[in-house]
Amino acid sequence: MIDKTFIEAVEKTVSLVPSGKVATYGQIARLIGYPSHARHVGKALAMLPNSSVAPWHRIVNAKGEVSPRSQWSANAGSEITQRILLEDEGIEFNPHGRIYLKQFLWDA
């Protein structure tokens, strides 16, 4: 399922999410024509080359949370970086670590 074409579609669509907004994995999946493949979107983002300028940090889960990475993942610990990058763009989190999606969700 996760082939070069899928990864490129994810990267292209994620690149459209403006600063100060977030999108969900499911939202990206729907936009690229794979509505039930939210997990694949997350895996595709993890597979992006280091040279990618796609704003991966703007993609969160359906609850508005930064998804934790497995300790065995090459991206382990990047959820801290993700939150910092989002906060630097003005994204606000509630006391439970959730983004206010009504305010910050990208209207694609």
C-alpha contacts under 8 A as a table, 3 or more apart, distances in Angstrom:
res1	aa1	res2	aa2	distance
1	M	6	F	7.71
1	M	40	H	7.92
2	I	5	T	7.98
2	I	6	F	5.79
2	I	7	I	6.70
2	I	40	H	6.75
2	I	44	A	6.77
3	D	6	F	5.33
3	D	7	I	6.31
4	K	7	I	5.15
4	K	8	E	6.09
5	T	8	E	5.11
5	T	9	A	6.17
6	F	9	A	5.10
6	F	10	V	6.24
6	F	44	A	7.59
7	I	10	V	5.10
7	I	11	E	6.10
7	I	41	V	7.90
7	I	44	A	5.25
7	I	45	L	7.41
7	I	47	M	7.77
7	I	48	L	7.38
8	E	11	E	5.02
8	E	12	K	6.02
9	A	12	K	5.16
9	A	13	T	6.13
9	A	32	I	6.37
10	V	13	T	5.26
10	V	14	V	5.95
10	V	28	I	6.94
10	V	29	A	7.75
10	V	32	I	7.05
10	V	41	V	6.58
10	V	44	A	7.01
10	V	45	L	7.35
11	E	14	V	5.21
11	E	15	S	6.12
11	E	45	L	7.34
11	E	48	L	7.67
11	E	54	A	5.88
12	K	15	S	5.21
12	K	16	L	6.95
12	K	54	A	7.47
13	T	16	L	5.37
13	T	17	V	7.35
13	T	28	I	6.82
13	T	31	L	7.54
13	T	32	I	7.38
14	V	17	V	5.56
14	V	28	I	7.14
14	V	54	A	6.08
14	V	55	P	6.43
14	V	56	W	6.79
14	V	58	R	7.88
14	V	59	I	7.65
15	S	18	P	7.81
15	S	53	V	7.71
15	S	54	A	4.80
15	S	55	P	6.01
17	V	21	K	6.59
17	V	22	V	6.72
17	V	23	A	7.02
17	V	55	P	7.55
17	V	58	R	7.16
17	V	106	W	6.66
18	P	21	K	5.71
18	P	22	V	7.80
18	P	106	W	7.62
19	S	58	R	8.00
19	S	89	E	6.19
20	G	86	L	7.37
20	G	89	E	4.98
20	G	90	G	5.80
20	G	91	I	5.92
20	G	104	F	6.90
21	K	58	R	6.83
21	K	91	I	7.19
21	K	104	F	4.87
21	K	105	L	5.60
21	K	106	W	5.25
22	V	58	R	4.61
22	V	59	I	5.67
22	V	60	V	6.90
22	V	101	L	7.91
22	V	104	F	6.01
22	V	105	L	5.00
22	V	106	W	5.48
23	A	27	Q	6.26
23	A	28	I	6.96
23	A	58	R	6.27
23	A	59	I	4.96
23	A	60	V	6.28
23	A	105	L	5.73
23	A	106	W	5.56
24	T	27	Q	5.01
24	T	28	I	6.38
24	T	59	I	5.26
24	T	60	V	4.84
24	T	61	N	5.22
24	T	62	A	5.63
24	T	64	G	7.53
25	Y	28	I	5.29
25	Y	29	A	6.22
25	Y	38	A	4.82
25	Y	39	R	7.08
25	Y	41	V	5.91
25	Y	42	G	6.49
25	Y	59	I	6.15
25	Y	60	V	6.25
25	Y	61	N	5.89
25	Y	62	A	7.20
26	G	29	A	4.92
26	G	30	R	6.16
26	G	35	P	6.68
26	G	36	S	7.26
26	G	37	H	7.00
26	G	38	A	4.42
26	G	39	R	7.99
26	G	41	V	7.82
26	G	61	N	7.73
26	G	62	A	7.11
27	Q	30	R	5.19
27	Q	31	L	6.21
27	Q	35	P	7.79
27	Q	38	A	7.77
28	I	31	L	5.05
28	I	32	I	6.34
28	I	38	A	7.44
28	I	41	V	7.16
29	A	32	I	5.42
29	A	33	G	6.36
29	A	34	Y	4.98
29	A	35	P	5.08
29	A	36	S	6.95
29	A	37	H	5.71
29	A	38	A	5.42
29	A	41	V	6.30
30	R	33	G	5.13
30	R	34	Y	5.32
30	R	35	P	4.02
30	R	36	S	7.47
31	L	34	Y	7.48
31	L	35	P	7.62
32	I	35	P	7.89
34	Y	37	H	5.56
35	P	38	A	7.24
37	H	40	H	5.20
37	H	41	V	6.57
38	A	41	V	5.13
38	A	42	G	6.68
39	R	42	G	5.13
39	R	43	K	6.36
40	H	43	K	4.94
40	H	44	A	5.99
41	V	44	A	5.00
41	V	45	L	6.18
42	G	45	L	5.15
42	G	46	A	6.33
43	K	46	A	5.05
43	K	47	M	6.34
44	A	47	M	4.98
44	A	48	L	6.48
45	L	48	L	5.32
45	L	56	W	6.50
46	A	75	N	7.16
48	L	52	S	6.34
49	P	52	S	5.50
55	P	58	R	5.86
55	P	59	I	7.99
56	W	59	I	5.85
57	H	60	V	7.65
57	H	82	Q	5.00
57	H	83	R	7.73
57	H	85	L	6.86
57	H	86	L	6.87
58	R	82	Q	7.86
58	R	86	L	6.83
59	I	66	V	7.98
60	V	63	K	7.90
60	V	64	G	5.79
60	V	65	E	5.69
60	V	66	V	5.22
60	V	67	S	6.53
61	N	64	G	5.42
61	N	65	E	5.48
61	N	66	V	6.49
61	N	67	S	6.32
62	A	65	E	7.31
63	K	98	R	6.90
64	G	98	R	5.04
64	G	99	I	4.84
64	G	100	Y	6.97
64	G	101	L	6.10
65	E	97	G	6.38
65	E	98	R	4.78
65	E	99	I	6.27
66	V	79	E	6.18
66	V	82	Q	7.25
66	V	83	R	6.95
66	V	97	G	7.96
66	V	98	R	7.70
67	S	79	E	6.69
68	P	76	A	7.96
68	P	77	G	7.64
68	P	79	E	5.79
69	R	73	S	6.46
69	R	75	N	6.51
69	R	76	A	5.09
69	R	77	G	6.53
69	R	78	S	7.15
69	R	79	E	6.83
70	S	73	S	5.11
70	S	75	N	7.85
70	S	76	A	5.74
71	Q	76	A	5.08
71	Q	77	G	7.44
72	W	76	A	6.56
73	S	76	A	5.00
75	N	78	S	5.49
76	A	79	E	7.65
77	G	80	I	6.05
77	G	81	T	7.47
78	S	81	T	4.96
78	S	82	Q	6.03
79	E	82	Q	4.82
79	E	83	R	6.18
80	I	83	R	5.28
80	I	84	I	6.34
81	T	84	I	5.13
81	T	85	L	6.14
82	Q	85	L	5.17
82	Q	86	L	6.18
83	R	86	L	5.09
83	R	87	E	6.08
84	I	87	E	5.13
84	I	88	D	6.08
85	L	88	D	5.05
85	L	89	E	6.52
86	L	89	E	5.14
86	L	90	G	6.61
86	L	91	I	5.34
86	L	92	E	7.97
87	E	90	G	5.01
87	E	91	I	4.86
87	E	92	E	6.31
88	D	91	I	7.30
91	I	99	I	7.11
91	I	104	F	6.80
92	E	99	I	5.84
92	E	100	Y	6.63
93	F	96	H	7.57
93	F	97	G	5.40
93	F	98	R	5.08
93	F	99	I	4.39
93	F	100	Y	6.38
94	N	97	G	5.45
94	N	98	R	5.34
94	N	99	I	6.25
94	N	100	Y	6.96
95	P	98	R	7.41
99	I	104	F	7.36
100	Y	103	Q	5.58
100	Y	104	F	6.10
100	Y	105	L	7.89
101	L	104	F	4.96
101	L	105	L	4.80
102	K	105	L	6.15
